[in-house]
Amino acid sequence: MKIRCLIVDDEPLAHEVILKYIEDVPFLETVGQCYLATEALAFLSTYTVDLIFLDIRMPKLSGLDFLRTLQQRPLVIITSAYEEHALESFDLEVCDYLLKPFRFDRFLKAANRALALYALKKQATEQPAVPVSPASFTAAEPGRIYIKSDKKQIQLELEEVYYLESVGNYVKVWGEQKFVLTPRTLTSFEEQLPADTFMRIHKSYILNKKYVHYIEGNTIRLKNGKELPVGKSYKQVVKLL
């Protein structure tokens, strides 16, 4: 399995470094190089890319503005010399943020994270989905939710959902031991799920309050043994549990 990579950076030296690092990672291959984000738009209209190594500060169109124009985004690893864009980048659900200059070990960690997300995407397209009646696609009955997975609509009982986990441009909807992967944002689920049952506890997690076993420090342990972190900005909300 090879992850097809596109380098988008206006600095030739950055291309040299990333190219060399990609050559040293067996599951990565370079399929294109662009020195402007506008060039990358044209490239993506013709070629298939799984992962973009993306600079932020570039002429004509910044890396983040470029990302906002994409309806179907590949996985993205930011490569920037400026750390102040990190929060905004993660809000756009990038895989990782590499601060230049970065060493190979840090690059490899980001690549492995991208590989894990890539595998999840493939799993979502390969695993069979539970069929539901087409007449029921537009609305769920109380206590149920429909989510899209592999171009199918899957019906889930809310009482069986333990928690939801954001992974890049996808969300894992976890039952006791298994999950369904869907191309949505965690915020969209937060707006849909009943607030008396579900609670956002971290930028990457929403939990079902009925499955909380105990809270210890900044960690919530669920009844199935899974431990979830509590984000700094959610500590006051968690105290209401």
VENTA-V687781 format. One record per residue. SS is DSSP state (H for helix, E for strand, - for the rest). NEAR is the number of other ideal C-beta (glycine too) atoms within 8 Angstrom. Layout:
# VENTA-V687781
SS_NEAR ; SS_NEAR
This chain:
# VENTA-V687781
-_3 ; -_6 ; E_13 ; E_10 ; E_14 ; E_18 ; E_14 ; E_16 ; -_13 ; -_7 ; -_7 ; H_6 ; H_6 ; H_12 ; H_12 ; H_8 ; H_9 ; H_13 ; H_11 ; H_8 ; H_11 ; H_11 ; H_6 ; -_6 ; -_10 ; -_3 ; -_8 ; E_11 ; E_8 ; E_10 ; E_9 ; E_9 ; E_8 ; E_11 ; -_9 ; -_12 ; H_14 ; H_8 ; H_10 ; H_13 ; H_10 ; H_8 ; H_12 ; H_11 ; -_5 ; -_5 ; -_8 ; -_5 ; -_13 ; -_9 ; E_16 ; E_13 ; E_11 ; E_14 ; -_13 ; -_12 ; -_8 ; -_13 ; -_5 ; -_6 ; -_9 ; -_9 ; H_14 ; H_11 ; H_9 ; H_14 ; H_12 ; H_7 ; H_6 ; -_8 ; -_3 ; -_4 ; -_9 ; -_10 ; E_14 ; E_12 ; E_16 ; E_15 ; E_12 ; E_14 ; -_5 ; -_7 ; H_6 ; H_4 ; H_12 ; H_9 ; H_6 ; H_8 ; H_12 ; H_10 ; H_6 ; -_10 ; -_9 ; -_13 ; -_11 ; E_10 ; E_11 ; E_12 ; E_7 ; -_8 ; -_4 ; -_8 ; -_6 ; H_7 ; H_6 ; H_9 ; H_13 ; H_10 ; H_9 ; H_12 ; H_12 ; H_8 ; H_10 ; H_14 ; H_10 ; H_8 ; H_13 ; H_12 ; H_8 ; H_12 ; H_10 ; H_8 ; H_9 ; H_13 ; H_7 ; H_6 ; -_8 ; -_3 ; -_9 ; -_6 ; -_4 ; -_10 ; -_5 ; H_5 ; H_4 ; H_10 ; -_8 ; -_3 ; -_4 ; -_8 ; -_5 ; -_4 ; -_6 ; E_10 ; E_10 ; E_12 ; E_11 ; E_10 ; E_11 ; -_8 ; -_3 ; E_8 ; E_8 ; E_12 ; E_11 ; E_12 ; E_8 ; H_13 ; H_7 ; H_8 ; -_14 ; -_12 ; E_13 ; E_14 ; E_10 ; E_12 ; E_10 ; -_9 ; -_7 ; E_14 ; E_13 ; E_11 ; E_13 ; E_12 ; -_9 ; -_7 ; -_4 ; -_6 ; E_8 ; E_11 ; E_13 ; E_11 ; -_6 ; -_10 ; -_9 ; H_14 ; H_6 ; H_8 ; H_13 ; H_10 ; H_6 ; H_6 ; -_11 ; -_6 ; -_6 ; -_3 ; -_9 ; E_14 ; E_10 ; E_10 ; E_14 ; E_10 ; -_7 ; -_7 ; E_14 ; E_12 ; E_15 ; E_11 ; H_9 ; H_6 ; H_11 ; E_12 ; E_6 ; E_6 ; E_10 ; E_5 ; -_4 ; -_5 ; E_10 ; E_13 ; E_11 ; E_14 ; -_6 ; -_8 ; -_6 ; -_9 ; E_8 ; E_12 ; E_10 ; -_12 ; -_9 ; H_4 ; H_4 ; H_11 ; H_10 ; H_6 ; H_9 ; H_12 ; -_6 ; -_5 ; -_7
